[in-house]
Amino acid sequence: MDKYKILGRPGAGSLIPEFLLTELGVGYGIDFSKPTDLSDLSNERFNPLGRIPVLICPGGAKIFETVAIVTHITSQFPGLTPGIKEPEFMLYWQVLALLSTTLYPAYHRQHHCIAYVDEIGCQSLLVKAQEEQSIVFDYLEGLFSPFLCGNQISAVDFYFYTLSRWDLNKARLREGRPNLTAFLDKMRSRDSVDKVLKNQPKRK
């Protein structure tokens, strides 16, 4: 295999590596696989929990977990992370950790609540997840200028933009947050984002 391959699902977390590779001009293919394909240990589409995304590298190495995939891509292809001596360097890693350990799981709890609690507890789980998210959104509102790490776009911008697309109340997400609103509009109009979204097949 001479180029990257992403295993994913339309509109899901696989958007993140798609956005990054497209922005960087790196060629890749994508296979929209079923969860059963991913969990089959004898299959090349390997992930022990049957989750996407999975990135298969040109040499055959397989990487799962979004943070690991983002770190691999940005370490192989410069341009989407602040330099180690730049003041935004630690902010970048802090935001990446916040998105991956707090915001991403909160969205997962809302869209897949039955995996965490029984049906009776779903509404309470949803409310608590949204309350936690609101705190994060308010924090991020103070960072946008216009991107999360200043004037230069970085991988965390594509990460957050992907998560925002899953919000159950997008009007409330934007309400009272002009910087976040401007950021979302700016990202949606970006060529790499537009190209990836136009190539997404309709979800069945």
Secondary structure, DSSP 8 states (H G I E B T S, - for coil): --SEEEEE-TTSTTHHHHHHHHHHT--EEEEE--HHHHH-TTSSS--TT--S-EEE-TTS-EEESHHHHHHHHHHHS-SSS--TTSTTHHHHHHHHHHIIIIIHHHHHHHHTGGGTS-GGGHHHHHHHHHHHHHHHHHHHHTT-SSBTTBSS--HHHHHHHHHHTT-S-HHHHHTT-HHHHHHHHHHHTSHHHHHHHHT-----
